[in-house]
Amino acid sequence: MAGKPPTSDPVQDAPDVTAPQHAAAGLTAVAHSLRIANDQMGVRRTALTLLKVNQKDGFDCPGCAWPEPDKRHAAEFCENGAKAVAEEATLRRVTPAFFADHPVSDLANRSGYWLGQQGRLAQPMHLAEGADHYEPVTWQRAFDIIAEELDALTGPDEAVFYTSGRTSNEAAFLYQLFAREFGTNNLPDCSNMCHESSGSALTETIGIGKGSVLLEDLHKADLIIVAGQNPGTNHPRMLSALEKAKAGGAKIITVNPLPEAGLERFKNPQNARGLSGVGTPLTDLFLQIRLGGDQALFRLLNRLIIETEGAVDTGFVTAHTHGYEEFETAARAADWDDTLRATGLTRDDIQRALDMVLASRRTIVCWAMGLTQHKHAVPTIREIVNFLLLRGNIGRPGAGVCPVRGHSNVQGDRTMGIFERPAPAFLDALEKEFGFAPPREHGLDVVRAIRALRDGQAKVFFAMGGNFVSATPDTDVTEAAVRRARLTVHVSTKLNRSHVVTGARALILPTLGRTERDRQASGDQFVTVEDSMGMVHASRGRLKPASPHLLSETAIVCRLARRALGTRSTTPWETFENDYATIRDRIARVIPGFEDFNNRVAEPGGFTLPHAPRDSRTFPTTTGKANFTAAPVEHPHAPEGRLLLQTLRSHDQYNTTIYGLDDRYRGIKNGRRVVLVHPDDAAELHLADGDYTDIVSEWTDGTERRAPGFRVVHYPTARGCAAAYYPETNVLVPLDHTADTSNTPASKSLVIRLEAARRA
């Protein structure tokens, strides 16, 4: 029997703290998954639903974008995948009666955890101007309200159309088509906040902003470097791939400021060794790097490779690369002492890493937001590309770049055209296929969209999924900016903070989830997604929809477009809503790699998109070759008495969705407002374990931002570094503190001081 949602908010700044763990998964993870799933769905629904996750005839997990193997286990999901499914397939409901009982002024004081635990949204809701209660509204009236506000704009660029990474390919393609027919490229998405730095760096250096490896490449690798990533929490199924790589003889180097249990030892719950409690040691060398020191590390490794006779793959470099001479000059200037200061590592650490690099013919570098959310993130990722190019490790089986994406279709959304700076060729194809002239001027990314809302230059904000105000930086500035909008609209499955930080008017449009049957006029539909490695496959929900009042994302876009664009659009929106195969036919004619889309995706497991650097060692860059780069080495500095803070996830969390209040692997239970500090740093700052502190970020313009009331936890972080959970610490990240080139919020290296605070 499913449990009931909480009626009161639990205290989140007084956790129970024990020592961190040194192994991930195992029977404990299985038990935890089932407990949460049963609490949300009940026993029978749990069994029926979880056995369809990531299966070829089932639905794609609404969690991370890690790919599935061709041969799949009956339980092809991880602990956090089970939590994500449970949250979506929950039996809890948020009905109009809930909104009648809870004014927005009350909901705005609730935590994100409490809001999310209330259940699935069941009916479209409207917050009228000046009102404090959402009230039910018909779908037609909701579309009328949106159309009225869009028609009142002085120009289409006063509207912003945001996208979360869980939107299907079909819905994303139509969403961007609608926005561009409306007349704007204001299509920010969650990529702007996570892997935009990866896309920027990879597009410049290898010509395509995606990873160059497939899942089987990990199994063939000699060496895998995992940098700035915690797969045990954020991409748990990756641990199975690392375990298989280890069985094949691969070595693993972990580069991270915090030791993470999943990378120490993996207790695979799908085999006897894992269930017995023994598990598999994964990391062969742990480089506990200071925050932001990764570029310096890879630059010095590159110098040492160049200086080692025979280590550079000169044949590959000569035939396939450009800019080597300038890069070589910069690399040879790398200084040992500067690198040790930047990284906090020892000479022995780096020499051991070099020995493993030189012993490997096939090397993969994996990374996530620990690398992408620094001011110098793009040069850091370019340096990783330099590192791989030196030894010919792109376009070789078992080798390449592997940015590990978060949301399950964030990569697919970008492929479908969700991008504020679309390529001219993509717009040309849209124009040819649909007979209208798309706008050519670049639109707004996430940070620029917030500025536009703040400055009154954007007046309508429409979000296809996500939790915008909690995911974005500079919380107070962002919330004030959103409140200046004339209308905010959120297509959502569950309640979150973005529904209670609104414009003058607001709409909540409840939508189907991945787990649910999508039946349209032509019959049951399926959608498609693209995983983190460019595999495209189908997703078919089986559950009865949570409410008869739900529409699919595709149907919402189609009906909105028909109402807002009217007769000026000749696009067959009604046909698209009735039969998603007709959408895929259009995608096939617009986007390279999707030819014969419907037939290819009908094959179990789907198909692989082309990737020229991987497939043929051809590089669609401006030079026609892979580009070496030679950016100056940068790393953040913290003055005496200050620390560098990174924001991160708890284990009971996926992005801004809080499943529970435990971070089991780090030893935190029943709380989130904690700051992890090395015991020696804490001693120098006169902070005992259990003290309470305000976290204050300091900026060169003299401004400060404060997050009050965090419990100090002594933790084995890198010296000089601290860590705390987001979204609670997003308030510390200024809107203008972004990565060069990509404009991604740089929330992984904040200069902070800790001020003693009195508990309330």
N, C-alpha and C positions, 0 to 999 in steps of 0.2 A: 504494500500500500504506500502511495506517495505521501511525503510529508507536506506540511503546510508552510507557507512562507513566514519569515520572521515578522513579528509585529513591532519590534523595537530594534534600534541600531545597537549592535554590540560595541563595546569599548575597543578601540584599535591601537591604543598607545601603551598598553600594559601586557605585552605578550609573555608567555612562558618561554624561557630561553635555555636551550641545552647545546651541547657541542655539535658542530656540523657533522654530517654523515660523509662517508667516503665511498659509497656505492649507491647506484640508482636502480629503480624498478624492483623486480622480484615480487614475492608474494604480497609484500606491503602495498605496492602500487596496485596490484590486482584488487586487493581488499578495499583500498581507498576509492578506486574507480567505481566498483560495484556499490559501495555505500552511497556515493553521491548520485549515481545513476538511479538506484532504487529509490532514493529520497525524492528525486525529481519525477521519475517515470513510473515507479512501481516495478515489481519483479518481472511480470510477464512482458510488459512493454520494453523493459530493458533488454531482455533476451532477444526479442524479435528485432529490435532496432539495431543493437550493436553488431549483430551477425551480418548486417548489410553494409556496414561502414567500409568504404574503400574496396568493395568487391566489384567485379566486372559488371555484374547485373544489379549493382546497388547504387548508393549515393556517395559522393565525394565528401570526406570529412570536412565540416565547416571550420576546422582549425587550421593547421599549418599547410604549407604547399609542398611538403616532402613527397617525392614520387613513390609509387607502389612498384614492387617487383612483378615480373610477369607471373611467376608462381606465387600464389598468395595463401597465407595462413587463414584459417577459418576466423580467427580473431585478429584481423588486420587493422588494429588501432592501438593507440598508446593510452596512457593514463589521462593525459590532457585532452586527447581526442574524445575519449569517453565522456569527459566533463563537458566538452563543447556540444556534443550530441545531446547529452542530458539536459543542458540548458535550453536547447532548441526544442527538444521533444517533450519537455516538461508538461505535466498535467495541470500546472498552476495557470490561472488566467487573470489578466488585468482587464476588467470590464468597465463599462460606463459607471457602474455603481462605485468602483474603486475611485474614479476621478471625482465623483460626487462627494465622497467621504474625505478626499485629500485635495485641498487647494494647492495651487502651484507654489504658493509661499511656504507651505509645509513641505512639499516634496523637494524644494530647493535646499532645505536644510538636512536632507537625508544623505547618507553616504551612497556612493555608486554601488557598493555591495548590496545594500538594502534594496535599492531600486531594482537592480537586476534580478534579485531573488523573488520578486513578486510574480513573475511568470510571463506568459505570452500575451502580447497585445491582441485584443479580440475585435476591435471595431475602429473605423476612422474617427478621429477626435479633432475638434477645433477649439482653439483658444481665441476668443474674440478680443478685439482691442479694448483694454481697460479691465478685462475680466480676470478673475483669479481661479477659475475652474475650467478645465477642458469639458466640452460637451460633445455628445455624439453628433456626427454629421454624415450625410449620405456621400457616396463616392462622387456622384455627379456634382453635388454642391462643393465638395472639396476641389474638384478640377475647375469649377467655375471661379472659386476664390483665387486659385493660382493664376488662372488666365487673366482675371481682373487686375491682379498686381503686376503681372508681366506686361499687360497692355498699358499700364500707367507709367512704365519706365520711360525715361527720355531716350534711351538707347539700349540695345541688347546687352552691352557690356556692363550694365548695372545689375545683371543677374549672374550668380555663381552657381555652378552645378558640380557638387563634390561627389566623389565615389569612394566607397570602401572596397577593399580587395576581395570581398566574398561575392560580389556580383558576378553572375555567369557571363560567358562570352556573348551569348545572344542578347541579354539585357544591356550589357555594356556597349555593344555595337549600336543598338538602337538609341541608347541614352546619348552617346556622343553625336549620333546623327540628328537627333532632335535638337540638341544644343546648337549644333552648327547650322541647321535649318533656321533656328530662331535667330542666329546671327552672331554667336560668340564662340571663342575658344577658351572661355573661362571654365576649364575642366580640371581643377585641382583634384588630386587623389592621395591616398595614403602612401603611395610611393614617394611623394614629395617629402615625407617625414621619415622614411626608412632607407630604401635602397636607391634613392635618386643619385647619391654619390657613386654607387657602383655603376649605374647606367651611364653617368657622365664620363667616368674614367674609362670604362670598357668601350664605349662608342668611339672615343678619341683614339684609343690604342689598338683595338683589334677590329673595330668597325661595326660591332653589334653589342648592344647594352645588356646582354644576357650571358649566363655562364656557358662554358664550352664543354661541360662534361655531362655524361649520362650516368645513371645509377650503376651500371655495370663497370664504368671506369673506376669507381671507388673500389670495387672488388679486385681490380687489376693493378692498383697503384702499389708502388714500392714505399712511398712516403706520402702521408697526408698531414698537412699543417692546418690546424683548426685555430683560427685567430679571432679574438673578439666575439666569441660565440659560446652559448651555453645550451647545447643540444639536449641535455638531460631534462630541461624544462621547456625550452622553446621549440624544439624539433625532435621529440623523443624517439621517433622511428629511425632517425639517423643513426642512433646507437647500434641498431641491428646491422646497418651497412658497415659501420666501423668494426663491429665484431667479426663480420664476414671478411673484411679486409685483413684484419689481424690473423685470422685463420689461414689466409693466403700468404702470409709472411710480411705484410705491410708494417711499417713503423709509423707512430703517430707522435707529432709534436703539438703540444697545446700552448698557445700564447694568450695569456689572460691575466688581469690583475687579481682575480679571485680564483682559488681552487674550486672546481665544480665537481660534485659527486659523480655525475654521469660520465665525465671524462676520466675519472679515476678508475672506476670499476662498474661494469654493466652486468646486472643480473637479469638476463633475458627471460621474461616469464613464459616464452614460447618454447623453451627447451629445458631439459632436466638439469643441466648445469646451473642455469639461472634460478630455477625453482628450488634447487637444493641449497641455495645460499652461497655457492662458491663464486659464480660469475666469472667475467673475463676482464682482466686488467687491460685498459685501453691506452693510456698515455705512457709513452716511453721516455719522454722528456717534457717536463713542465717548465716553461719560461714565464715566471711571474713578473710580468712587465708593468712598469708604471703607466698610468693612463696617458694615452697619446704618444707613446714611444715607439709605435710599430713602424712608422716610416723610417726612423733612424736605424732600427734593427735590420730591416730589409736592405737599406742602403749599404750598411756595413757588410752584410752577407754578400751583396753583389760585388763589393770591392774584393772580398776574399775569394770569391769564385773567379773573378777576372785574374787575380794574382796566382791562381793555381793552374799550373801547366796542364793543358788538355781538358780543362773543366768546361770551357765555353764551347757550345756546339757551333763552331764557325760556319759550317755548311748551311745550317738553318739561318743563322744570323745574316749571312751574305745573301742568301736566296730570298728570304721572306721578310726582312725587317728594314726599317729606315731610322736614321738618327742615332746610330750606335756610337759614333765618334764623340758627339757631344755628351751623351750619357756616360760613356767610359771615363771622360775627363772628370765629370761630377762624381762618379762612383769612386774613382781613385783618391779623391779628396776626403772621403769619409774618415772621420777621426775616432780612434778607439775611446779616448777619454770623453769626448762629447757624447758618444753613443752610450757609454756606461752611465753617464749622468742622466741622459734622456730616458733610458730604459730601466734603470735600477738593477740591471743584470750584471753578472760577473763575466770576466774573460773566459772562464771555463764553461759557463753556460753557452756562450756564443760559439766557442770552439766545438763543443759537443753537437750543437745544431748544425754547424758547417760540415762536420764529419758525416752526419746522417744525410745531409743534402747531397754531398759528393758521392755517397754510396748509392744514391737512388737514380735510376734511369727514368722513372715515371713518377712525377710529383704533382700532387693536387694541393691547391691552397683553398680552403673554405673560410668564409667569414660571414659575419652578420653585423648587427648595429653597433657592436663594440668598435668597429672600424669606420662605419659610415657616418656616425654622428659626432664628428670632430670638425673644427674649423678647417683643418688640413686633411680632411678625409679623402678628397679626390686625389691629391698628390700621393697619399699613402697607398691607395689602390693602384695607381699608376706604377708605383714602385714594386708592388707585388707582380704586376704584369712584366716589368723589367726582369724581375727575378726568374719568372717562368720562361721568358723568351731566351734568356742567356743560355739555358740548357735544352732548348727546343721542346719545352713542355707544354706547347699548345698545338693541337692537331695531331696528337699522338695518343693512342689508346692508353688509358690509365693515367692521364695527365691533363692538367688544365686549370682554368679558373672556375670557382664554384661559390658564387654568392648565394647564400641560402635565404630564400624569401620567407616572409611571414604568412600573411593571409593566403587562403587556399587558391585564390585566382587573381592575386594582385599582379602577377606577371601577365596573365591573360587579358586583364583589363587594359593594360598598356598596349598589348598587341592589337587589341580591338580599336585603339584610337583614343583612349582616355588619356589625353596628354594636352597640356596647355600650349605646347610648342610643336605642333604636328609637322611632319615632313611634307614638303611640297608634293612629292609623289603620291602620298596618301590622299591629300586633298584633291589632287588631279583625278585619282581613281574614284573618289566619292562623287565628284562633279560629273564624271562620265557616266557613272552608274545611275545616279539619282536625278540628274538634270537640274541642279541648282549650283550657284556659285558660293562655295563655303568661304567664310572669312579667312583671311590670310594673316592678319595681325596676331601676334602671340597673345595668349591670354594670361590669366593669373594662376600662379601656383598657390599652395596653402598659405605661405607667409604673406605673399602679396595680396591674397584674398582677405586675410585678416586686416591688413592695412587699409584696403579699400572699404571694408565694412566700418572700420574705426573712423575713417575720414569722410564717411557719408557718400562715397563714390559707388558703393554696391548696396542695393536695397532689397534684393530678394536672394535668399540663400536656400538652395535645395540640396539635400543630402540623400544619396542613394546608399543607405546603410551607414554603419560606423557610429562613432560617438565623438563628434568633432571637437566640442569644447573641452573634453577630457583628454583627447589625444594630442592636442596642439600645445605649443609653448606659451609662456607668459600668461598664465591662467586669468589673472585679473584683467589684463588688457584684452585678451580674447573674449572673455565673457561680456565686457563692456561694449566691445565692437559688435558682437552678435546682437546685443540688445538694441543697437541702433537700427537694425534692419526693419523694413516694413513688414516682411513676411519671412518666417523660417519654416521649412518643410522637412520632415524626416521620414523616409521610408525605412521601417524598422520591424524587427520581430519582437524585441523586448524593450522595456523601459530603461532609459539611461539619463545621465545628467543633461545631455543636449536637449532633451524634451522639456526641461524646466528652466533653461536659460534661453529665452526666446526673443524674437522680434516683437513688434507691436501686435502682430497676429501670428498664430502658429498652427500648424497641422501635423498630426501624427498619422501616417498612412501605414497600416499593418500589412505585412506581406508574408507570403509562404516562405518556409524554410527549406533547406536542402533535403530534409527528411520526409517532406510531405508530397503527396500526389498532386501533380499539376495537370488538371484536366481542362482542356479548351474545346472549342467547337469541333475540331477535327479528331478529338480523342485525347488520350493521355500523352503528355509531352515529356521530353527529356531535355536537359541543357548540357552544355559542355564547359570544361575548365581546362586551364593549362597549368601544369605543375611547375616547380622551381627549375626543372631541367628541360622544359620545352616539349613535354609530352601532353597531347590533347586527348581527352577522353570524356565519355558521357557520364552523366550523373542523373539517377532516377530515384525520386522520392517514392516511398510506399505508404506512409502513414496518412490517415485521414487528416485533413487540415484542422488546425487548432480552432478555427471558427469559420462559419459559413460566410463571414464578411471579409475574408482575406482575398487579396488579388496577388498574382505573381508579379515579380518586378517587371517582367516583360509586358504584362497586361497594363500595369500602371503607366509605363512609359508610352505605350501605344495610345491609351485613352487620353493621357495628358497631351500628347502631340496632336491628336485629332481635335481636342478642344482648344488648345492654345494657338495652333497654326492655322486651323480651319482650311478654307479652300485655297490658301496660298501654297499649301503643300500637296504635291501629287504622289507622295510616298504612300504605298498601300498599307497603312498602319493597321487596319482591321484584319487584313489578310495575315500580316505578321503575328498578330495576337492569336488568331485562330489556329495557326500551324507554324511552329517554330522551324520546321524544315525549310520554309520559304525564306526565313532569315539567314539560315546557313547557306542557302544558294547564293544570296547576295554577298555574304562574307567571302565566299569562294571566288567571287569575281572582283573583289576589292583588295583583299589582303593576300600577298604572296605567301605560299606555303599551305594555303587552305583549299587548293584546287580539289574538286570532287569531294568536298567536305562531308556531305551526308553519307556517301558510301564508305568513306575511310573511317569515319567515327563510329559507324555501325559495327566495325570489327571489334571483338572483345579486347579491351586494353587500349584502343584508340591508335594514335599514330604520333610520330616524332616530327616536329617542325625542322626545316633545314637550318643549318648553322654553318656558314661557309668556313670560318676558321677551324672548326672541328672536323667538318666533312672533307675539306679539300685543301686546307692550309692556304686559302685565299682570304684576303682581308679587305672588306669594302670600306676602307678609310679614304681620306683625301689624298693620301700618297699611294694608295693601292697596295700598301704593305703594312705589317704590324709596326707600330710606332714606339720606339724607345723614347722616354722622356727624361728630363733632367731638372726637375723642380728643386728649389732649395729645401733642405731638411728643416722641418718645424716640429716643435713639441711644446706643450703647455708648461707654464712655470707657476708655482705657488709660492708666494712670499713666506718668510718665517712666521710661524704661528697660524698658517693657513693650510688647507688640504685641497686636493682635487677630488671633486665628487662626480660619480657617474650615477645616472638613473638606470634602474633595471626592473625586471619583473620578479614577482614572487612565484613560487611553484604553483600556487593555487590561482593562477592568473593567466589570461591570454590577452595581450595588449591591454585595453582598458576594461575588459570583462573580468570581474573578480568572482571566481568560483567559490572561494572560501578564504579563511584568514590564516592559513598555515603555509609556511615555507619550509616544508619538512626537511629537505636536504641541507638547508642552512641552519636548522635547529630553532626556527622561530615558529611559535604556535600561538594562535588566538590574538594576532595583532599585525598591523601594517606600518604604523608610524614608528619606524626604527631607523637608525643610522648605524651602519657597520663601519667600525674604526679599528685599525690595528692597535693592539694593547700598548705598544711603545709610543705610538702617536698620542693615544688617549692619555697616557701618563704625562707626557710633555705638556698636554693641554689641561692637565689636572681634572680629567673626566674619568670617573669610575664607571665600571659596568653597572648599568641600571640608572645612572644619572639621566636627567632630562635636559634637553637642549633645544634651542632654536637654531635652525640652519639658515645662515645668511649668505647669499651669494653677492660677491663684490665685482664691480665693473669699472673699467678704465675711465668711463665718463663720470665717475663719482656716485653713481646710483647703486642702490642695494635692493635686494628682494628677500623676503623672509618667509620661511615655512616653520611655524611654531610647534613645539610640543612633541619632540621625537625622543624616544628612549635610546640611549647609547648602548650598543652591543659590541663588546670586544670581539674582534673577528680577524682571521688571518688574511687580511687584504695585503696588497703591496704597500710598502711603507709610503707615507705621504698621500695615500689615496683613501677615499671613503665611498660608500655606496648607500643608496636609499631607493625605495620603490617609487615608480611613477604610477598613476598620475599625481600622487600627493606632492611630488617635488617639481612638477612642471612649472609651478609658480616661480621657481628660481631661475628659469631660462628666459632671458629677454627675447623679444620677438626678432630683434636684429642680430642676435648671436647665431649666425648660420655658417654652414660650410661654404667655402669659396667655390664658385662655379655651380654647384648643385642647389644652393640655398636651402639645404636641409638643416633643421634646427640642431645645433651642436650641443646636445644635452649629455655628452659623455665626458666632458672635462670642464667642470665649473669650479672656479676658485671660490672657496667658502671659508667662513669662520664659524665656529660653534660657540654659541653663547648660552651660559647656564640659564635654564628656564625653571620656573616654579610650576609644578603640576597643578592643573585646575582642580 
